[in-house]
Amino acid sequence: MGKYFGTDGFRGEANKDLTYEHAVQIGRFLGWYYGIKEGKKAKVVIGKDTRRSSYMFEYALCTGLMASGADAYIMHVTTTPSVAYITRVDDFDCGIMISASHNPYYDNGIKLFNGNGEKMDEATILKVEDFIDGKTEVPIAEGHDIGRTVDYVAGRNRYIGYLISMSKYSFKDKKVGLDVANGAAWSIAKSVFDALGAKTYVINDEPDGYNINTDCGSTHIEHLQKYVVEKGLDVGFAYDGDADRCLCVDEKGNVVTGDHILYIYGRYMKDRGKLLNNKVVTTVMSNFGLYKALDKVGIGYEKTKVGDKYVYENMVENGHRIGGEQSGHIIFTKYATTGDGILTSLKMMEVLLARGKKMSELAEPVKFYPQVLKNVRVKSKPDAQNDPDVQAAVKKVADELGDNGRILVRESGTEPVIRVMVEADSDEICEKYVDDVIAVIKEKGHLA
């Protein structure tokens, strides 16, 4: 990770951590890097979510791009995966999404995609950061080289058509609930489900610039749980602010997490001979119950660091077809280069209809293990993590848990914190083992 850009873009509070000047500079560099530098006029596509500040950042990015000679194609309010898709299929030099995903409205972010619709490589990101810090200069476009903006709502409509084409089944007579989080899915999801014949029920679809993710969407799924039961719906789907995540609710009002989705669709692929390498890709934070369920049906798995970026890298490197996170970032590499919440919900509908079962029946084999996670503030993360006595304590817990649980100790990527997590048969066992390890960290003087 760089100085400004993390695993999911440049993110922070609007005009405090991430300012409009930053957006102008990012546009300036990208417009030159993909354009005049190569002796051509760059084409860059931009999407945004419903935050009030997204409009400011959109215009700032466009200003920077045009000043460096690029043409900026504006998709307006749309989802992150739609920008990745359109960047790839319509031959743009790069794509930009303005969103802070599941964060509150006062935060915002800038995500960059390469011409293949993948998250931009680290080398190019570092060049962007050097320009922001004044370490490099790029020329201003003049005369006929100055860029322009192009209204590109057609790109969003093309993406909607692509999603509709993904379904093998009609959703006729299926009652489906959607929580669009007052975010980017607001302008897309209902159109897709309506076109496929569903009886679509939508909540949190009145964005005002301030209510994105506020007590709604995949981070507050309890509202959709209640709604599905009250309305007698067959299934519900909740997205986050930029709709790259999807969590489900079954007909009984139970949450179906990203881990459940990996199991349900992974098993569906295996049964049809479509699960290449017979593996799904998870992160280290997936629940132990997922691995037990996959073991029972003979499906293997990979474990990556937390972050859909790392999941995607593993999938591409090894040729795997499905991967994701418990939070609902699910990636289907045959169809997309990033997590896509609406696509995920369509894939879950496909299994529902192909199997002729209820969502609760599909999710039932995954029995979540109780989990306790505690954060420990330390003076030095490496010193605490690598202390021989701490490592011995972790090994002791792992040995005692055996096949009935697991322990995970990892460093936070953003705070001076060590995270100690245990999954086991009961909360009491989890609590005991977490506290045992924390006690050793404390005894060795690592606490901040």
KALINTA-V246009 format. One record per pair of residues at least 24 apart in sequence whose ideal C-beta (glycine too) atoms are under 7 Angstrom apart, sorted by the first residue. I is the first residue (numbers start at 0). J is the second residue. D is the distance in Angstrom with one decimal. If there is no record, write none. Layout:
I_J_D ; I_J_D
//
This chain:
1_124_5.5 ; 1_125_5.6 ; 1_128_4.9 ; 2_128_5.3 ; 3_128_5.4 ; 3_131_6.4 ; 4_124_4.9 ; 4_128_6.8 ; 6_306_4.3 ; 6_308_4.8 ; 7_100_6.6 ; 7_110_6.6 ; 8_108_4.7 ; 8_109_5.5 ; 8_110_3.7 ; 8_111_6.8 ; 9_108_6.1 ; 9_109_4.7 ; 10_99_5.3 ; 10_106_6.5 ; 10_108_3.6 ; 11_106_6.5 ; 12_105_5.7 ; 12_106_5.5 ; 13_52_3.8 ; 13_105_6.2 ; 13_106_6.8 ; 13_107_4.6 ; 17_107_5.9 ; 17_108_6.8 ; 17_109_7.0 ; 19_55_5.5 ; 19_56_6.6 ; 19_59_4.3 ; 21_131_6.3 ; 22_56_4.7 ; 22_59_3.6 ; 22_60_4.9 ; 22_63_6.8 ; 22_109_6.5 ; 23_59_4.9 ; 23_62_5.6 ; 23_63_4.2 ; 24_63_6.4 ; 24_130_6.1 ; 24_131_4.9 ; 25_60_6.5 ; 25_63_6.4 ; 25_109_6.1 ; 25_127_6.0 ; 26_59_6.9 ; 26_60_4.3 ; 26_61_6.8 ; 26_62_6.5 ; 26_63_2.3 ; 26_64_4.1 ; 27_63_4.0 ; 27_66_6.0 ; 27_67_5.0 ; 27_137_6.2 ; 28_127_5.2 ; 28_130_4.2 ; 28_137_6.1 ; 29_64_6.6 ; 29_93_6.0 ; 30_63_6.4 ; 30_64_4.1 ; 30_67_3.0 ; 30_68_5.8 ; 30_69_3.4 ; 30_146_6.5 ; 31_67_4.2 ; 31_68_6.9 ; 31_137_3.9 ; 31_138_6.9 ; 32_126_7.0 ; 33_69_6.8 ; 33_92_3.8 ; 33_93_5.9 ; 34_67_6.5 ; 34_68_4.9 ; 34_69_5.0 ; 35_67_6.8 ; 35_68_4.9 ; 35_138_6.8 ; 35_140_6.7 ; 35_144_6.8 ; 40_68_6.0 ; 40_69_6.7 ; 40_70_6.1 ; 40_146_6.9 ; 41_68_7.0 ; 41_69_3.9 ; 41_92_4.8 ; 42_70_5.4 ; 42_72_6.5 ; 42_91_5.1 ; 42_92_5.6 ; 43_69_5.3 ; 43_71_5.6 ; 43_72_6.9 ; 43_91_6.2 ; 43_92_6.1 ; 43_93_5.5 ; 43_95_6.4 ; 44_72_4.5 ; 44_74_6.2 ; 44_82_6.3 ; 44_85_5.6 ; 44_86_5.6 ; 44_91_4.7 ; 44_94_4.9 ; 44_151_6.4 ; 44_154_6.5 ; 45_71_5.9 ; 45_72_6.9 ; 45_73_5.5 ; 45_74_6.5 ; 45_95_4.8 ; 46_74_4.3 ; 46_77_4.1 ; 46_81_6.3 ; 46_82_4.1 ; 46_96_5.1 ; 47_75_7.0 ; 47_76_6.1 ; 47_97_4.0 ; 47_98_6.9 ; 48_76_6.7 ; 48_97_6.8 ; 48_98_4.2 ; 48_182_5.4 ; 48_183_4.4 ; 48_211_6.4 ; 48_240_5.2 ; 48_241_5.1 ; 49_76_5.8 ; 49_181_6.4 ; 49_182_5.5 ; 49_183_6.6 ; 49_185_6.6 ; 49_206_3.8 ; 49_208_6.5 ; 49_211_5.2 ; 50_104_5.1 ; 50_107_5.6 ; 50_208_6.4 ; 50_211_5.7 ; 51_104_6.7 ; 51_208_3.5 ; 51_209_6.4 ; 52_107_4.9 ; 53_97_4.7 ; 53_107_6.4 ; 56_97_4.8 ; 56_107_6.2 ; 56_109_6.8 ; 57_97_5.9 ; 60_95_6.0 ; 61_148_5.3 ; 64_146_5.9 ; 65_145_6.1 ; 65_146_3.7 ; 65_147_6.4 ; 65_148_7.0 ; 66_139_5.8 ; 66_140_6.2 ; 67_137_6.2 ; 67_140_5.7 ; 68_140_3.5 ; 68_144_4.6 ; 68_145_6.6 ; 68_146_5.3 ; 69_146_4.6 ; 70_146_4.9 ; 70_147_5.5 ; 70_149_6.0 ; 71_146_6.6 ; 71_148_4.9 ; 72_149_4.7 ; 72_151_3.9 ; 73_148_5.9 ; 73_149_6.9 ; 73_150_6.0 ; 73_151_5.7 ; 74_151_5.3 ; 74_152_6.6 ; 74_154_4.9 ; 74_155_5.1 ; 75_152_5.7 ; 75_155_6.9 ; 76_183_6.1 ; 76_186_5.2 ; 77_155_4.7 ; 77_183_6.0 ; 77_186_6.7 ; 77_187_7.0 ; 78_183_4.4 ; 78_184_6.1 ; 78_187_6.2 ; 78_241_5.8 ; 78_242_3.9 ; 78_243_7.0 ; 78_341_7.0 ; 79_110_6.5 ; 79_241_4.2 ; 79_242_6.7 ; 79_243_4.5 ; 79_337_6.5 ; 80_242_6.9 ; 80_243_5.6 ; 80_335_5.9 ; 80_337_5.3 ; 80_338_6.9 ; 80_339_3.7 ; 80_342_6.8 ; 81_155_6.0 ; 81_158_4.1 ; 82_112_6.5 ; 83_112_5.2 ; 83_116_4.0 ; 83_335_7.0 ; 83_336_5.3 ; 83_337_4.7 ; 84_116_6.1 ; 84_158_5.4 ; 84_161_6.6 ; 84_335_6.8 ; 85_154_4.3 ; 85_157_6.8 ; 85_158_6.1 ; 86_112_5.0 ; 86_114_6.6 ; 86_116_4.7 ; 87_115_5.6 ; 87_116_3.4 ; 87_336_6.7 ; 89_154_6.5 ; 93_119_7.0 ; 96_241_6.7 ; 98_183_6.9 ; 98_240_6.1 ; 98_241_3.9 ; 99_240_7.0 ; 100_239_5.7 ; 100_240_5.6 ; 100_241_5.2 ; 100_243_6.9 ; 101_212_5.6 ; 101_217_6.9 ; 101_218_5.1 ; 101_239_4.1 ; 101_240_5.8 ; 101_244_7.0 ; 102_212_6.9 ; 103_212_6.2 ; 103_213_7.0 ; 104_208_6.9 ; 104_209_4.8 ; 104_211_5.1 ; 115_336_6.7 ; 116_336_4.4 ; 117_336_4.9 ; 118_308_5.6 ; 159_187_5.8 ; 159_190_5.6 ; 159_191_6.1 ; 162_191_4.8 ; 162_341_5.8 ; 162_342_6.4 ; 162_345_6.4 ; 163_191_5.8 ; 163_194_5.0 ; 163_195_6.4 ; 165_334_6.7 ; 165_342_6.4 ; 165_345_5.3 ; 166_195_5.3 ; 166_345_5.5 ; 166_349_6.7 ; 167_349_6.0 ; 168_349_6.3 ; 168_352_4.3 ; 169_195_6.4 ; 169_196_4.7 ; 170_195_4.4 ; 170_196_4.7 ; 170_197_3.7 ; 170_348_6.2 ; 171_196_4.0 ; 173_197_5.2 ; 173_198_6.8 ; 173_233_5.1 ; 174_198_4.7 ; 174_200_6.8 ; 174_231_6.9 ; 174_232_4.4 ; 174_233_5.0 ; 175_199_5.6 ; 175_200_6.9 ; 175_232_6.5 ; 175_233_6.5 ; 175_234_5.8 ; 176_200_4.7 ; 176_223_6.0 ; 176_226_5.6 ; 176_227_5.1 ; 176_230_6.7 ; 176_232_4.6 ; 176_235_3.6 ; 177_201_4.8 ; 177_236_5.6 ; 178_202_5.2 ; 178_203_5.3 ; 178_215_6.0 ; 178_216_5.6 ; 178_222_6.7 ; 178_223_4.3 ; 178_235_7.0 ; 178_237_4.1 ; 178_238_6.9 ; 179_203_5.9 ; 179_204_5.1 ; 179_238_5.8 ; 180_211_6.4 ; 180_212_5.5 ; 180_215_5.1 ; 180_216_2.7 ; 180_217_6.9 ; 180_238_5.5 ; 180_239_5.8 ; 180_240_5.6 ; 181_205_6.5 ; 181_206_4.3 ; 181_210_4.5 ; 181_211_4.9 ; 181_213_7.0 ; 181_215_6.1 ; 182_206_6.7 ; 182_211_4.7 ; 182_212_6.6 ; 182_216_6.7 ; 182_238_6.8 ; 182_239_6.8 ; 182_240_3.8 ; 182_241_6.5 ; 182_242_6.6 ; 183_240_6.5 ; 183_241_5.0 ; 183_242_5.0 ; 184_238_4.4 ; 184_242_4.0 ; 184_340_6.6 ; 184_341_6.3 ; 187_341_6.4 ; 188_238_6.9 ; 188_341_5.3 ; 191_341_6.2 ; 200_230_5.8 ; 200_232_6.3 ; 202_226_5.8 ; 211_240_4.8 ; 212_239_6.7 ; 212_240_4.9 ; 216_240_6.9 ; 217_244_5.2 ; 217_245_7.0 ; 217_246_4.6 ; 217_327_5.6 ; 220_246_5.6 ; 220_248_6.7 ; 220_254_5.8 ; 223_248_5.2 ; 224_248_5.2 ; 224_252_4.4 ; 224_254_6.7 ; 225_252_7.0 ; 227_252_5.6 ; 228_252_4.2 ; 234_351_6.6 ; 234_358_5.0 ; 236_344_4.0 ; 238_340_4.2 ; 242_340_4.3 ; 242_341_6.0 ; 243_328_6.3 ; 243_337_6.1 ; 243_338_4.1 ; 243_339_6.3 ; 243_340_5.9 ; 244_326_5.9 ; 244_327_3.8 ; 244_328_5.5 ; 244_338_6.2 ; 244_340_5.2 ; 245_327_4.9 ; 245_329_6.7 ; 245_340_3.7 ; 245_343_4.0 ; 245_344_5.2 ; 246_327_4.5 ; 247_347_5.9 ; 247_358_6.4 ; 249_357_6.8 ; 249_358_3.8 ; 249_359_4.1 ; 249_362_6.3 ; 250_357_5.4 ; 250_358_6.1 ; 250_359_6.1 ; 251_359_5.3 ; 253_359_6.4 ; 255_358_6.1 ; 255_362_4.9 ; 256_325_5.3 ; 257_323_5.2 ; 257_324_5.3 ; 257_325_4.6 ; 257_326_5.7 ; 257_327_4.4 ; 257_328_6.6 ; 257_329_6.0 ; 258_285_5.2 ; 258_286_5.2 ; 258_289_4.2 ; 258_325_4.8 ; 258_365_6.4 ; 259_362_4.5 ; 259_365_5.1 ; 260_323_7.0 ; 260_329_5.5 ; 260_343_6.5 ; 260_347_6.5 ; 261_289_6.6 ; 261_321_6.7 ; 261_323_5.7 ; 261_329_7.0 ; 262_289_5.9 ; 262_292_5.3 ; 262_293_6.4 ; 262_364_6.9 ; 262_365_5.0 ; 263_347_6.9 ; 263_350_5.7 ; 263_361_4.8 ; 263_362_6.4 ; 264_321_6.0 ; 264_346_5.7 ; 264_350_6.2 ; 265_298_5.6 ; 265_321_5.7 ; 266_296_5.6 ; 266_298_6.8 ; 267_350_4.8 ; 268_320_6.7 ; 268_321_6.5 ; 269_298_5.8 ; 274_298_7.0 ; 274_320_6.6 ; 275_318_5.9 ; 275_319_6.5 ; 275_320_5.0 ; 276_317_6.7 ; 276_318_6.2 ; 276_319_5.7 ; 278_319_5.5 ; 279_321_5.3 ; 279_322_6.1 ; 280_310_5.2 ; 280_313_5.1 ; 280_314_5.3 ; 280_319_5.2 ; 280_322_2.9 ; 281_322_6.9 ; 282_310_6.4 ; 282_324_5.3 ; 283_407_5.8 ; 283_409_6.9 ; 284_325_5.9 ; 285_325_5.6 ; 286_325_6.6 ; 286_367_5.1 ; 286_368_6.0 ; 286_370_6.8 ; 286_422_6.5 ; 287_368_4.5 ; 287_404_6.1 ; 287_405_5.2 ; 287_422_4.3 ; 288_365_5.5 ; 288_366_4.8 ; 288_367_4.6 ; 288_368_4.9 ; 289_365_5.9 ; 292_364_4.9 ; 292_365_4.6 ; 307_338_5.1 ; 368_404_6.4 ; 368_422_4.2 ; 368_423_6.4 ; 369_422_6.8 ; 369_423_6.5 ; 369_425_5.8 ; 369_426_4.7 ; 369_429_5.5 ; 370_420_6.5 ; 370_422_4.8 ; 370_429_6.3 ; 371_421_5.6 ; 371_426_6.5 ; 371_429_3.7 ; 371_430_5.3 ; 371_433_5.0 ; 372_418_6.2 ; 372_420_4.2 ; 373_419_5.4 ; 373_433_5.3 ; 373_437_6.4 ; 374_416_4.7 ; 374_418_5.6 ; 375_416_6.5 ; 375_417_4.8 ; 375_419_6.3 ; 375_437_5.7 ; 375_440_5.8 ; 375_446_6.9 ; 376_415_5.9 ; 376_416_5.7 ; 376_446_6.7 ; 376_447_4.2 ; 377_415_6.2 ; 377_417_5.4 ; 377_440_6.9 ; 377_445_4.8 ; 377_446_6.2 ; 377_447_5.5 ; 378_445_6.1 ; 378_447_5.2 ; 380_410_4.3 ; 380_415_6.5 ; 380_417_6.1 ; 382_445_6.3 ; 383_417_5.3 ; 383_440_5.6 ; 383_445_4.0 ; 384_408_6.8 ; 384_410_5.9 ; 384_417_6.4 ; 386_443_5.5 ; 386_445_6.8 ; 388_439_5.6 ; 388_443_5.8 ; 389_439_5.4 ; 389_440_5.8 ; 389_443_6.7 ; 392_435_6.3 ; 392_436_5.0 ; 392_439_4.3 ; 393_436_6.0 ; 396_421_6.9 ; 396_432_4.6 ; 396_435_6.5 ; 396_436_6.4 ; 406_432_6.4 ; 408_436_6.7 ; 415_447_6.1
//
